[in-house]
Amino acid sequence: MKIILLESINSLGRIGEVIHVKNAGYARNFLIPKGFAMKANVKNLAVLKDKQDEINAKEAIKRKAAEALKILLEAVKLEIPVETNEDGELFGSVGVVEIAKVLVEKGHIVSKRDIVLPSGQIHNLGDVEVKVICHIDVIAKLVVTLK
């Protein structure tokens, strides 16, 4: 099924792109009802062509906001206190939920879905570089310190 993206989606593509979705259920059950996409037919392609300038302007505004967020996030030094045993091993792990919670407490609006850990949950003390997807083209890198 061919669809037109109405929002940039990290795993699929950019706003305004016509893509082929292998599983039509994903488009019919999720993308189209949520307003992330519409069917790619002649009428919708004509509408897309007419609105291309408006779409580009909105995307430029979102990108500019994402770049500003990237600058703010890269200036943040996250220190997350964790409980350890006598050998310095963590009780449990730290994941995207905990990192998102700390970022929100510091005043940054970040979703847990936008945080990418290098190799899953963090199980060791020390510094870990974490990526935060601010926009499909803008990725912030910040250091999380577990102490």
N, CA, C and O atoms as a MOPAC input file, in Angstrom:
PM7 MOZYME 1SCF
protein

 N      0.84200 1    -1.16700 1     0.00000 1
 C      0.00000 1     0.00000 1     0.00000 1
 C      0.89300 1     1.23700 1     0.00000 1
 O      1.81800 1     1.33800 1     0.80500 1
 N      0.62000 1     2.16300 1    -0.88800 1
 C      1.36800 1     3.40600 1    -0.93600 1
 C      0.63700 1     4.46200 1    -0.11000 1
 O     -0.58000 1     4.62100 1    -0.19600 1
 N      1.44400 1     5.19000 1     0.70800 1
 C      0.87500 1     6.23300 1     1.55600 1
 C      1.73600 1     7.48600 1     1.45300 1
 O      2.89700 1     7.43600 1     1.04800 1
 N      1.13400 1     8.60700 1     1.83100 1
 C      1.84000 1     9.88600 1     1.91500 1
 C      1.99300 1    10.20900 1     3.38900 1
 O      1.00700 1    10.22600 1     4.12600 1
 N      3.21500 1    10.46500 1     3.82400 1
 C      3.44900 1    10.79100 1     5.22700 1
 C      3.07000 1    12.24200 1     5.50600 1
 O      3.49500 1    13.15300 1     4.79400 1
 N      2.27500 1    12.44500 1     6.53900 1
 C      1.88200 1    13.78600 1     6.96600 1
 C      2.73000 1    14.26900 1     8.13800 1
 O      2.65500 1    15.43500 1     8.52700 1
 N      3.52100 1    13.38700 1     8.68800 1
 C      4.46400 1    13.68000 1     9.77200 1
 C      5.74900 1    12.92200 1     9.46700 1
 O      5.71500 1    11.84900 1     8.86500 1
 N      6.87900 1    13.48100 1     9.88300 1
 C      8.13400 1    12.74900 1     9.75900 1
 C      8.15900 1    11.66300 1    10.81500 1
 O      7.92100 1    11.92800 1    11.99400 1
 N      8.44500 1    10.45300 1    10.39800 1
 C      8.49400 1     9.30900 1    11.30900 1
 C      9.87100 1     8.67600 1    11.15000 1
 O     10.27500 1     8.30900 1    10.04600 1
 N     10.59100 1     8.55100 1    12.27200 1
 C     11.98400 1     8.11100 1    12.24500 1
 C     12.20400 1     6.83600 1    11.44700 1
 O     13.15300 1     6.76200 1    10.66700 1
 N     11.37000 1     5.85100 1    11.61700 1
 C     11.60400 1     4.56100 1    10.97300 1
 C     11.06000 1     4.48700 1     9.54800 1
 O     11.35700 1     3.53300 1     8.82900 1
 N     10.26200 1     5.48700 1     9.12300 1
 C      9.64100 1     5.41200 1     7.79900 1
 C     10.15900 1     6.44900 1     6.80600 1
 O     10.57700 1     6.10300 1     5.70000 1
 N     10.13100 1     7.71900 1     7.20300 1
 C     10.55700 1     8.75200 1     6.26600 1
 C     10.13200 1    10.13300 1     6.70500 1
 O      9.67900 1    10.34500 1     7.83000 1
 N     10.29200 1    11.06700 1     5.78500 1
 C     10.02200 1    12.47600 1     6.06100 1
 C      8.61100 1    12.86600 1     5.63300 1
 O      7.95800 1    12.17500 1     4.85100 1
 N      8.17400 1    13.98200 1     6.16700 1
 C      6.86300 1    14.51300 1     5.83000 1
 C      6.78500 1    14.76900 1     4.31800 1
 O      7.73100 1    15.28200 1     3.72200 1
 N      5.67300 1    14.41600 1     3.71800 1
 C      5.45600 1    14.62800 1     2.29900 1
 C      5.96700 1    13.52900 1     1.39600 1
 O      5.70700 1    13.56100 1     0.19300 1
 N      6.68100 1    12.56400 1     1.92700 1
 C      7.19600 1    11.46500 1     1.10500 1
 C      6.09900 1    10.45100 1     0.81900 1
 O      5.22700 1    10.19700 1     1.65000 1
 N      6.16600 1     9.88300 1    -0.36600 1
 C      5.28300 1     8.78400 1    -0.72200 1
 C      6.09200 1     7.51200 1    -0.52300 1
 O      7.13000 1     7.31200 1    -1.15500 1
 N      5.60200 1     6.66000 1     0.36400 1
 C      6.32400 1     5.43400 1     0.66900 1
 C      5.40600 1     4.23100 1     0.48900 1
 O      4.18000 1     4.34700 1     0.46500 1
 N      6.03200 1     3.09900 1     0.36700 1
 C      5.29000 1     1.84200 1     0.26900 1
 C      5.39600 1     1.13800 1     1.61800 1
 O      6.49700 1     0.86800 1     2.09800 1
 N      4.25700 1     0.84400 1     2.22200 1
 C      4.22100 1     0.13600 1     3.49400 1
 C      3.87300 1    -1.31400 1     3.18900 1
 O      2.82600 1    -1.60900 1     2.61400 1
 N      4.76100 1    -2.20100 1     3.58000 1
 C      4.57900 1    -3.61500 1     3.28300 1
 C      3.31500 1    -4.16900 1     3.93900 1
 O      2.53400 1    -4.88000 1     3.30700 1
 N      3.12800 1    -3.83700 1     5.19500 1
 C      1.97300 1    -4.33300 1     5.92900 1
 C      0.88400 1    -3.26600 1     5.88400 1
 O      0.98000 1    -2.26000 1     6.58700 1
 N     -0.13500 1    -3.46500 1     5.08100 1
 C     -1.20200 1    -2.47700 1     4.92800 1
 C     -1.94700 1    -2.24900 1     6.23900 1
 O     -2.53400 1    -1.18400 1     6.43200 1
 N     -1.93600 1    -3.22400 1     7.13800 1
 C     -2.61200 1    -3.06400 1     8.42200 1
 C     -1.98100 1    -1.96800 1     9.25200 1
 O     -2.68000 1    -1.26400 1     9.98200 1
 N     -0.66300 1    -1.81000 1     9.15400 1
 C      0.03400 1    -0.75100 1     9.88700 1
 C     -0.47200 1     0.60900 1     9.43200 1
 O     -0.69400 1     1.49500 1    10.25800 1
 N     -0.65600 1     0.78400 1     8.14200 1
 C     -1.16400 1     2.04900 1     7.62000 1
 C     -2.63400 1     2.23200 1     7.98900 1
 O     -3.02900 1     3.28700 1     8.48600 1
 N     -3.43800 1     1.20500 1     7.74400 1
 C     -4.87800 1     1.32700 1     7.98700 1
 C     -5.24800 1     1.41500 1     9.45500 1
 O     -6.19300 1     2.11200 1     9.82300 1
 N     -4.50600 1     0.71100 1    10.29200 1
 C     -4.87000 1     0.65800 1    11.70500 1
 C     -4.15900 1     1.68300 1    12.56800 1
 O     -4.63500 1     1.99600 1    13.65900 1
 N     -3.03500 1     2.21400 1    12.11200 1
 C     -2.28300 1     3.13500 1    12.95400 1
 C     -1.99400 1     4.47700 1    12.27600 1
 O     -2.41500 1     5.52500 1    12.76600 1
 N     -1.27900 1     4.44300 1    11.15300 1
 C     -0.81400 1     5.68800 1    10.54400 1
 C     -1.94700 1     6.59700 1    10.07200 1
 O     -1.94900 1     7.79100 1    10.37100 1
 N     -2.89600 1     6.04800 1     9.34800 1
 C     -3.98500 1     6.86800 1     8.80500 1
 C     -4.93400 1     7.34600 1     9.90100 1
 O     -5.25600 1     8.53400 1     9.91600 1
 N     -5.40600 1     6.49300 1    10.82500 1
 C     -6.30800 1     6.98100 1    11.87700 1
 C     -5.66700 1     8.01900 1    12.80800 1
 O     -6.35600 1     8.91200 1    13.30100 1
 N     -4.35900 1     7.90900 1    13.05000 1
 C     -3.67400 1     8.86400 1    13.92900 1
 C     -3.33200 1    10.16200 1    13.19900 1
 O     -2.87100 1    11.11400 1    13.82900 1
 N     -3.54700 1    10.21900 1    11.89100 1
 C     -3.25200 1    11.42300 1    11.12300 1
 C     -1.79400 1    11.54900 1    10.71600 1
 O     -1.34600 1    12.63400 1    10.34500 1
 N     -1.04300 1    10.44500 1    10.78200 1
 C      0.36200 1    10.47000 1    10.39000 1
 C      0.53500 1    10.26100 1     8.88800 1
 O      1.59800 1    10.55400 1     8.34300 1
 N     -0.49800 1     9.75900 1     8.21700 1
 C     -0.38500 1     9.46500 1     6.78900 1
 C     -1.77100 1     9.46900 1     6.15100 1
 O     -2.79500 1     9.45000 1     6.83400 1
 N     -1.76800 1     9.49400 1     4.80000 1
 C     -3.00800 1     9.32500 1     4.03600 1
 C     -2.68200 1     8.48300 1     2.81600 1
 O     -1.52900 1     8.39500 1     2.39300 1
 N     -3.71400 1     7.86500 1     2.25800 1
 C     -3.50800 1     7.00800 1     1.09200 1
 C     -2.96000 1     7.83600 1    -0.06300 1
 O     -3.33300 1     8.99500 1    -0.24500 1
 N     -2.08600 1     7.23800 1    -0.82600 1
 C     -1.48400 1     7.92000 1    -1.97200 1
 C     -2.31500 1     7.61800 1    -3.21900 1
 O     -2.03900 1     6.66800 1    -3.95100 1
 N     -3.32600 1     8.43700 1    -3.44100 1
 C     -4.09700 1     8.32300 1    -4.67200 1
 C     -3.92300 1     9.62200 1    -5.46500 1
 O     -3.24500 1    10.53700 1    -4.99700 1
 N     -4.50500 1     9.71500 1    -6.62100 1
 C     -4.31000 1    10.87200 1    -7.49800 1
 C     -4.77300 1    12.16300 1    -6.81200 1
 O     -4.08800 1    13.18400 1    -6.87600 1
 N     -5.92200 1    12.11500 1    -6.16800 1
 C     -6.46700 1    13.30300 1    -5.50600 1
 C     -5.54700 1    13.77100 1    -4.37400 1
 O     -5.23500 1    14.95800 1    -4.27700 1
 N     -5.11600 1    12.84600 1    -3.52500 1
 C     -4.25900 1    13.21300 1    -2.39700 1
 C     -2.87900 1    13.68300 1    -2.85400 1
 O     -2.28300 1    14.55900 1    -2.22600 1
 N     -2.37100 1    13.10700 1    -3.94200 1
 C     -1.08600 1    13.56200 1    -4.47700 1
 C     -1.18800 1    14.99700 1    -5.00500 1
 O     -0.24600 1    15.77800 1    -4.87100 1
 N     -2.33400 1    15.33900 1    -5.60700 1
 C     -2.54900 1    16.71300 1    -6.07700 1
 C     -2.62600 1    17.67900 1    -4.90000 1
 O     -2.07400 1    18.77700 1    -4.95700 1
 N     -3.31200 1    17.26800 1    -3.83100 1
 C     -3.40100 1    18.09400 1    -2.62000 1
 C     -2.01800 1    18.28500 1    -2.01700 1
 O     -1.67100 1    19.38600 1    -1.58900 1
 N     -1.23600 1    17.22900 1    -1.98200 1
 C      0.12300 1    17.30800 1    -1.45400 1
 C      0.96800 1    18.29000 1    -2.25800 1
 O      1.71400 1    19.08800 1    -1.69000 1
 N      0.85000 1    18.22800 1    -3.57200 1
 C      1.62700 1    19.12100 1    -4.43000 1
 C      1.24700 1    20.57900 1    -4.17300 1
 O      2.11100 1    21.45600 1    -4.16700 1
 N     -0.05400 1    20.84000 1    -3.95800 1
 C     -0.51100 1    22.20100 1    -3.68900 1
 C     -0.02800 1    22.71500 1    -2.33500 1
 O      0.24800 1    23.90600 1    -2.18500 1
 N      0.07400 1    21.82800 1    -1.35700 1
 C      0.43800 1    22.22500 1    -0.00200 1
 C      1.92700 1    22.05000 1     0.31000 1
 O      2.33100 1    22.19900 1     1.46300 1
 N      2.73800 1    21.74200 1    -0.68400 1
 C      4.14500 1    21.44600 1    -0.44400 1
 C      4.88400 1    22.61400 1     0.22400 1
 O      5.70800 1    22.38800 1     1.10900 1
 N      4.60500 1    23.84500 1    -0.18200 1
 C      5.26900 1    25.00800 1     0.42900 1
 C      4.88700 1    25.14200 1     1.90400 1
 O      5.73500 1    25.43100 1     2.74800 1
 N      3.60900 1    24.93000 1     2.20500 1
 C      3.13600 1    24.99200 1     3.59400 1
 C      3.79200 1    23.89000 1     4.43200 1
 O      4.19600 1    24.12900 1     5.57000 1
 N      3.89300 1    22.71600 1     3.88000 1
 C      4.51700 1    21.59200 1     4.57400 1
 C      5.98800 1    21.88700 1     4.84500 1
 O      6.48100 1    21.63400 1     5.94400 1
 N      6.68700 1    22.41800 1     3.85200 1
 C      8.10000 1    22.75000 1     4.02300 1
 C      8.30500 1    23.82200 1     5.08400 1
 O      9.27000 1    23.76000 1     5.84600 1
 N      7.41000 1    24.80400 1     5.14200 1
 C      7.51800 1    25.86500 1     6.15300 1
 C      7.31800 1    25.29800 1     7.55100 1
 O      8.06100 1    25.64400 1     8.46900 1
 N      6.31700 1    24.42600 1     7.72800 1
 C      6.08000 1    23.80200 1     9.03600 1
 C      7.26300 1    22.93200 1     9.44900 1
 O      7.66400 1    22.92300 1    10.61300 1
 N      7.81400 1    22.20500 1     8.48700 1
 C      8.94700 1    21.34000 1     8.78000 1
 C     10.17800 1    22.15700 1     9.16700 1
 O     10.95300 1    21.74000 1    10.02700 1
 N     10.35900 1    23.30500 1     8.54500 1
 C     11.49000 1    24.17900 1     8.88600 1
 C     11.34900 1    24.71200 1    10.30800 1
 O     12.34000 1    24.82500 1    11.02900 1
 N     10.13200 1    25.03700 1    10.71400 1
 C      9.88500 1    25.51700 1    12.08100 1
 C     10.18200 1    24.40600 1    13.08500 1
 O     10.82300 1    24.64800 1    14.10800 1
 N      9.71900 1    23.18700 1    12.79600 1
 C      9.97400 1    22.05400 1    13.68800 1
 C     11.46800 1    21.76100 1    13.77800 1
 O     11.97800 1    21.44200 1    14.85200 1
 N     12.15800 1    21.86900 1    12.66600 1
 C     13.59900 1    21.59600 1    12.65800 1
 C     14.34900 1    22.64300 1    13.47400 1
 O     15.28600 1    22.31900 1    14.20300 1
 N     13.93300 1    23.89600 1    13.34700 1
 C     14.58300 1    24.98000 1    14.09900 1
 C     14.38900 1    24.77300 1    15.60000 1
 O     15.31700 1    24.96600 1    16.38500 1
 N     13.17600 1    24.38100 1    15.99300 1
 C     12.90300 1    24.10400 1    17.41400 1
 C     13.71900 1    22.90800 1    17.89100 1
 O     14.21200 1    22.89900 1    19.01900 1
 N     13.86100 1    21.90400 1    17.03700 1
 C     14.64100 1    20.71900 1    17.40000 1
 C     16.11900 1    21.05900 1    17.55200 1
 O     16.78800 1    20.52000 1    18.43400 1
 N     16.63400 1    21.94000 1    16.71100 1
 C     18.03100 1    22.35000 1    16.83400 1
 C     18.26500 1    23.12100 1    18.12900 1
 O     19.30800 1    22.97500 1    18.76600 1
 N     17.28300 1    23.94800 1    18.51700 1
 C     17.39400 1    24.66200 1    19.79200 1
 C     17.37300 1    23.68400 1    20.96400 1
 O     18.13200 1    23.84000 1    21.92000 1
 N     16.50900 1    22.68300 1    20.89100 1
 C     16.45200 1    21.65500 1    21.93200 1
 C     17.76000 1    20.87200 1    21.98200 1
 O     18.22900 1    20.51900 1    23.06400 1
 N     18.34500 1    20.60100 1    20.83500 1
 C     19.61500 1    19.87600 1    20.78600 1
 C     20.69900 1    20.64400 1    21.53600 1
 O     21.45900 1    20.05800 1    22.30700 1
 N     20.76800 1    21.93400 1    21.31300 1
 C     21.76900 1    22.76400 1    21.99500 1
 C     21.56000 1    22.71300 1    23.50100 1
 O     22.52100 1    22.59300 1    24.26100 1
 N     20.30600 1    22.80300 1    23.93100 1
 C     20.00500 1    22.74200 1    25.36900 1
 C     20.35800 1    21.38100 1    25.96000 1
 O     20.94300 1    21.29900 1    27.04000 1
 N     20.00400 1    20.32300 1    25.25300 1
 C     20.25800 1    18.97400 1    25.76800 1
 C     21.74200 1    18.65300 1    25.84000 1
 O     22.19300 1    18.00500 1    26.78400 1
 N     22.49400 1    19.09900 1    24.86000 1
 C     23.92100 1    18.79200 1    24.86200 1
 C     24.66900 1    19.55900 1    25.94800 1
 O     25.78300 1    19.18600 1    26.31500 1
 N     24.06200 1    20.63000 1    26.46600 1
 C     24.67200 1    21.38700 1    27.56200 1
 C     24.36800 1    20.75600 1    28.91900 1
 O     25.01600 1    21.07900 1    29.91500 1
 N     23.38600 1    19.85900 1    28.96000 1
 C     22.97300 1    19.23300 1    30.21900 1
 C     23.92700 1    18.10300 1    30.58700 1
 O     24.32800 1    17.31000 1    29.73600 1
 N     24.28300 1    18.04300 1    31.86100 1
 C     25.06700 1    16.92200 1    32.37100 1
 C     24.16000 1    16.17700 1    33.33700 1
 O     23.85800 1    16.66500 1    34.42600 1
 N     23.73900 1    15.01300 1    32.93600 1
 C     22.83300 1    14.22300 1    33.75900 1
 C     23.62000 1    13.34300 1    34.70600 1
 O     24.49600 1    12.58300 1    34.29300 1
 N     23.30000 1    13.45600 1    35.96600 1
 C     23.86600 1    12.55900 1    36.96600 1
 C     22.69800 1    11.86800 1    37.64800 1
 O     21.83600 1    12.51000 1    38.24700 1
 N     22.68900 1    10.56700 1    37.54500 1
 C     21.60600 1     9.78800 1    38.13200 1
 C     22.18700 1     8.96500 1    39.27600 1
 O     23.02200 1     8.08900 1    39.05400 1
 N     21.74200 1     9.25100 1    40.50700 1
 C     22.22200 1     8.43500 1    41.62500 1
 C     21.53600 1     7.06700 1    41.60900 1
 O     20.32700 1     6.96400 1    41.40000 1
 N     22.32600 1     6.03400 1    41.83300 1
 C     21.79800 1     4.67300 1    41.84200 1
 C     22.32900 1     3.93100 1    43.05500 1
 O     23.36600 1     4.28700 1    43.61700 1
 N     21.60700 1     2.90400 1    43.44600 1
 C     22.04900 1     2.07700 1    44.56400 1
 C     22.95300 1     0.96300 1    44.04100 1
 O     22.68200 1     0.34600 1    43.01100 1
 N     24.02500 1     0.72800 1    44.77700 1
 C     24.96000 1    -0.32100 1    44.38200 1
 C     25.29600 1    -1.18900 1    45.58900 1
 O     25.03900 1    -0.81000 1    46.73200 1
 N     25.86400 1    -2.33600 1    45.32500 1
 C     26.33000 1    -3.19200 1    46.41300 1
 C     27.77600 1    -2.81500 1    46.74600 1
 O     28.28700 1    -1.82400 1    46.22600 1
 N     28.44000 1    -3.59400 1    47.60500 1
 C     29.80500 1    -3.28800 1    48.01700 1
 C     30.79200 1    -3.33500 1    46.85300 1
 O     31.81800 1    -2.65500 1    46.87700 1
 N     30.48500 1    -4.13000 1    45.84800 1
 C     31.38200 1    -4.26800 1    44.70100 1
 C     31.14700 1    -3.19300 1    43.63500 1
 O     31.84100 1    -3.18500 1    42.61800 1
 N     30.20100 1    -2.30000 1    43.84000 1
 C     29.91300 1    -1.24600 1    42.87500 1
 C     29.00000 1    -1.67600 1    41.74800 1
 O     28.92100 1    -0.99500 1    40.72600 1
 N     28.30600 1    -2.79300 1    41.91200 1
 C     27.37700 1    -3.26700 1    40.89400 1
 C     25.98400 1    -2.72400 1    41.18500 1
 O     25.56800 1    -2.63800 1    42.34000 1
 N     25.27200 1    -2.35900 1    40.12900 1
 C     23.93400 1    -1.78200 1    40.28100 1
 C     22.92200 1    -2.81600 1    40.73400 1
 O     23.00100 1    -3.99300 1    40.38200 1
 N     21.96900 1    -2.34600 1    41.52400 1
 C     20.77500 1    -3.14500 1    41.79900 1
 C     19.79400 1    -2.79000 1    40.69100 1
 O     19.18300 1    -1.72200 1    40.73500 1
 N     19.63300 1    -3.64500 1    39.71600 1
 C     18.74600 1    -3.34800 1    38.59800 1
 C     19.49100 1    -2.64800 1    37.48300 1
 O     20.66500 1    -2.92300 1    37.23700 1
 N     18.79900 1    -1.73700 1    36.80600 1
 C     19.40300 1    -1.03200 1    35.67900 1
 C     18.72200 1     0.31800 1    35.50000 1
 O     17.70400 1     0.60500 1    36.12800 1
 N     19.29600 1     1.13000 1    34.64200 1
 C     18.73200 1     2.43600 1    34.30400 1
 C     18.38600 1     2.40000 1    32.82500 1
 O     19.20100 1     1.99900 1    31.99400 1
 N     17.16900 1     2.82200 1    32.50900 1
 C     16.71700 1     2.79400 1    31.12200 1
 C     16.18900 1     4.13800 1    30.67200 1
 O     16.40200 1     5.16400 1    31.31900 1
 N     15.49800 1     4.10600 1    29.55300 1
 C     14.99900 1     5.34000 1    28.95300 1
 C     13.96100 1     6.03300 1    29.82400 1
 O     13.86700 1     7.26000 1    29.80500 1
 N     13.19000 1     5.28400 1    30.57700 1
 C     12.17000 1     5.88600 1    31.44100 1
 C     12.81600 1     6.76400 1    32.50300 1
 O     12.37000 1     7.88600 1    32.74100 1
 N     13.86100 1     6.25600 1    33.13900 1
 C     14.53900 1     7.02300 1    34.18500 1
 C     15.23200 1     8.25200 1    33.61100 1
 O     15.20500 1     9.32300 1    34.21700 1
 N     15.84900 1     8.10100 1    32.45100 1
 C     16.53400 1     9.23000 1    31.81700 1
 C     15.52400 1    10.30100 1    31.40600 1
 O     15.76200 1    11.49100 1    31.61700 1
 N     14.40100 1     9.88700 1    30.82100 1
 C     13.36400 1    10.84000 1    30.42900 1
 C     12.81400 1    11.57300 1    31.65100 1
 O     12.55800 1    12.77500 1    31.59400 1
 N     12.63300 1    10.85000 1    32.74800 1
 C     12.11600 1    11.45600 1    33.97400 1
 C     13.06400 1    12.54800 1    34.48200 1
 O     12.61500 1    13.62500 1    34.87200 1
 N     14.36200 1    12.27600 1    34.47800 1
 C     15.34300 1    13.26300 1    34.93300 1
 C     15.36600 1    14.46800 1    34.00200 1
 O     15.46500 1    15.60400 1    34.46600 1
 N     15.27400 1    14.23700 1    32.69600 1
 C     15.26000 1    15.34700 1    31.74700 1
 C     14.01900 1    16.22200 1    31.92700 1
 O     14.11000 1    17.44700 1    31.85300 1
 N     12.86600 1    15.60600 1    32.16200 1
 C     11.63900 1    16.36400 1    32.39000 1
 C     11.74600 1    17.16800 1    33.68600 1
 O     11.28300 1    18.30700 1    33.74800 1
 N     12.35300 1    16.58100 1    34.71900 1
 C     12.55900 1    17.30500 1    35.97000 1
 C     13.45200 1    18.52800 1    35.76900 1
 O     13.30800 1    19.52700 1    36.47400 1
 N     14.36200 1    18.45200 1    34.81900 1
 C     15.24900 1    19.58100 1    34.51700 1
 C     14.59400 1    20.58100 1    33.56300 1
 O     15.20000 1    21.59600 1    33.21800 1
 N     13.35700 1    20.29800 1    33.13500 1
 C     12.61200 1    21.24600 1    32.31200 1
 C     12.67600 1    21.00900 1    30.81700 1
 O     12.29000 1    21.88600 1    30.04400 1
 N     13.15000 1    19.85400 1    30.38800 1
 C     13.23000 1    19.54100 1    28.95800 1
 C     12.12200 1    18.56500 1    28.60400 1
 O     11.97600 1    17.52300 1    29.24400 1
 N     11.35100 1    18.89900 1    27.59600 1
 C     10.24700 1    18.03600 1    27.18800 1
 C     10.79800 1    16.99300 1    26.21800 1
 O     11.05100 1    17.27500 1    25.04700 1
 N     10.97400 1    15.79300 1    26.73700 1
 C     11.53200 1    14.69200 1    25.95500 1
 C     10.69800 1    13.44600 1    26.23400 1
 O     10.37900 1    13.13800 1    27.38200 1
 N     10.35700 1    12.74600 1    25.17700 1
 C      9.61400 1    11.49300 1    25.30800 1
 C     10.59500 1    10.33400 1    25.44600 1
 O     11.70100 1    10.37900 1    24.90700 1
 N     10.19100 1     9.31600 1    26.16000 1
 C     11.06200 1     8.14800 1    26.30800 1
 C     11.30600 1     7.46600 1    24.97000 1
 O     12.32500 1     6.79600 1    24.79900 1
 N     10.39000 1     7.62400 1    24.01800 1
 C     10.55900 1     7.02500 1    22.69400 1
 C     11.68000 1     7.68500 1    21.90400 1
 O     12.20800 1     7.09800 1    20.96000 1
 N     12.04400 1     8.90600 1    22.29000 1
 C     13.07400 1     9.64100 1    21.56600 1
 C     14.47700 1     9.36500 1    22.09200 1
 O     15.45500 1     9.82400 1    21.50000 1
 N     14.59400 1     8.63200 1    23.18100 1
 C     15.90300 1     8.34500 1    23.77600 1
 C     16.40300 1     6.99800 1    23.26700 1
 O     15.68800 1     5.99600 1    23.29000 1
 N     17.65800 1     7.00600 1    22.80300 1
 C     18.25800 1     5.78200 1    22.26900 1
 C     19.49500 1     5.46000 1    23.10200 1
 O     20.44000 1     6.24700 1    23.16300 1
 N     19.47600 1     4.30400 1    23.73600 1
 C     20.61900 1     3.84800 1    24.51700 1
 C     21.53900 1     3.03900 1    23.60500 1
 O     21.05800 1     2.34100 1    22.71200 1
 N     22.85400 1     3.12000 1    23.81600 1
 C     23.77600 1     2.44200 1    22.90900 1
 C     23.62100 1     0.92000 1    22.88100 1
 O     23.73400 1     0.30100 1    21.82300 1
 N     23.36300 1     0.32100 1    24.04100 1
 C     23.23900 1    -1.14500 1    24.06000 1
 C     22.22600 1    -1.57500 1    25.11500 1
 O     22.53800 1    -2.36600 1    26.00400 1
 N     21.03000 1    -1.05200 1    25.00700 1
 C     19.97500 1    -1.42900 1    25.93900 1
 C     20.13200 1    -0.76500 1    27.29400 1
 O     20.76000 1     0.28600 1    27.41900 1
 N     19.55700 1    -1.38600 1    28.29500 1
 C     19.60200 1    -0.85500 1    29.65800 1
 C     21.04000 1    -0.66300 1    30.13100 1
 O     21.94100 1    -1.39900 1    29.73100 1
 N     21.24100 1     0.34600 1    30.99600 1
 C     22.57500 1     0.61400 1    31.53000 1
 C     22.71700 1    -0.16000 1    32.83500 1
 O     21.89800 1    -0.01300 1    33.74200 1
 N     23.76400 1    -0.98800 1    32.92800 1
 C     23.96700 1    -1.85100 1    34.08700 1
 C     25.22600 1    -1.52600 1    34.87200 1
 O     25.49300 1    -2.16200 1    35.89200 1
 N     26.01800 1    -0.53600 1    34.41400 1
 C     27.29500 1    -0.25200 1    35.05100 1
 C     27.38600 1     1.20900 1    35.48000 1
 O     26.74300 1     2.07800 1    34.89300 1
 N     28.17400 1     1.46500 1    36.49000 1
 C     28.45600 1     2.83200 1    36.91200 1
 C     29.34600 1     3.50500 1    35.87300 1
 O     30.04800 1     2.84100 1    35.11100 1
 N     29.30300 1     4.83200 1    35.85900 1
 C     30.17400 1     5.58300 1    34.96100 1
 C     29.38400 1     6.39100 1    33.94800 1
 O     28.18300 1     6.61700 1    34.10200 1
 N     30.08500 1     6.82200 1    32.90900 1
 C     29.49700 1     7.66900 1    31.87600 1
 C     29.03800 1     6.82600 1    30.68600 1
 O     29.71400 1     5.88700 1    30.26300 1
 N     27.86400 1     7.19300 1    30.16200 1
 C     27.31500 1     6.53900 1    28.97300 1
 C     26.80500 1     7.62800 1    28.04800 1
 O     26.08300 1     8.52400 1    28.48500 1
 N     27.17600 1     7.56000 1    26.76300 1
 C     26.66400 1     8.52100 1    25.79300 1
 C     25.30700 1     8.04200 1    25.29200 1
 O     25.16000 1     6.91200 1    24.82800 1
 N     24.32800 1     8.92100 1    25.39600 1
 C     22.95100 1     8.61300 1    25.02700 1
 C     22.53600 1     9.55400 1    23.90600 1
 O     22.89400 1    10.73200 1    23.92000 1
 N     21.78500 1     9.04600 1    22.93700 1
 C     21.27300 1     9.87800 1    21.85200 1
 C     19.81300 1    10.20700 1    22.11800 1
 O     19.04200 1     9.36300 1    22.57300 1
 N     19.45000 1    11.45300 1    21.82500 1
 C     18.06300 1    11.89000 1    21.92700 1
 C     17.65600 1    12.39700 1    20.54700 1
 O     18.26300 1    13.32600 1    20.01500 1
 N     16.63300 1    11.78600 1    19.97700 1
 C     16.16300 1    12.17400 1    18.65300 1
 C     15.20700 1    13.35500 1    18.81700 1
 O     14.07100 1    13.19200 1    19.26200 1
 N     15.68000 1    14.53400 1    18.45500 1
 C     14.86900 1    15.74700 1    18.55500 1
 C     13.99900 1    15.92500 1    17.31000 1
 O     12.89800 1    16.47000 1    17.38300 1
 N     14.49800 1    15.46600 1    16.18900 1
 C     13.84200 1    15.58100 1    14.88900 1
 C     14.45200 1    14.48100 1    14.03900 1
 O     15.48700 1    13.92700 1    14.40900 1
 N     13.85400 1    14.15700 1    12.93800 1
 C     14.37900 1    13.08200 1    12.09500 1
 C     15.81200 1    13.37000 1    11.64100 1
 O     16.58200 1    12.44000 1    11.40200 1
 N     16.17700 1    14.66100 1    11.52000 1
 C     17.51900 1    15.03600 1    11.09500 1
 C     18.40100 1    15.54900 1    12.22400 1
 O     19.59800 1    15.75400 1    12.02100 1
 N     17.83800 1    15.75900 1    13.40400 1
 C     18.57000 1    16.38200 1    14.51000 1
 C     18.64600 1    15.40300 1    15.67500 1
 O     17.62900 1    15.04100 1    16.26600 1
 N     19.87100 1    14.97900 1    15.99700 1
 C     20.07300 1    14.03100 1    17.07800 1
 C     21.05700 1    14.63400 1    18.07300 1
 O     22.18800 1    14.97300 1    17.72300 1
 N     20.61300 1    14.76000 1    19.30500 1
 C     21.47500 1    15.29200 1    20.36900 1
 C     22.18900 1    14.14100 1    21.06200 1
 O     21.63000 1    13.05700 1    21.22900 1
 N     23.42400 1    14.38900 1    21.46100 1
 C     24.19000 1    13.39600 1    22.20800 1
 C     24.48800 1    13.99300 1    23.58200 1
 O     25.04900 1    15.08400 1    23.69000 1
 N     24.10800 1    13.26900 1    24.61700 1
 C     24.41300 1    13.74500 1    25.95700 1
 C     24.99800 1    12.62000 1    26.77500 1
 O     24.79700 1    11.43900 1    26.48900 1
 N     25.72500 1    13.01500 1    27.79900 1
 C     26.39700 1    12.03900 1    28.64000 1
 C     25.60100 1    11.85600 1    29.92900 1
 O     25.28600 1    12.82600 1    30.61900 1
 N     25.28400 1    10.61700 1    30.24200 1
 C     24.59100 1    10.27700 1    31.48900 1
 C     25.61600 1     9.61000 1    32.39800 1
 O     26.28500 1     8.64700 1    32.02500 1
 N     25.71100 1    10.15900 1    33.59900 1
 C     26.64800 1     9.60700 1    34.58100 1
 C     25.87500 1     8.91300 1    35.67900 1
 O     25.03200 1     9.51900 1    36.34100 1
 N     26.16600 1     7.64100 1    35.86900 1
 C     25.56400 1     6.89100 1    36.97200 1
 C     26.56700 1     6.90400 1    38.11000 1
 O     27.72100 1     6.50800 1    37.94700 1
 N     26.10300 1     7.37000 1    39.28100 1
 C     27.01500 1     7.41800 1    40.41900 1
 C     26.34900 1     6.87300 1    41.65200 1
 O     26.96300 1     6.83100 1    42.71800 1

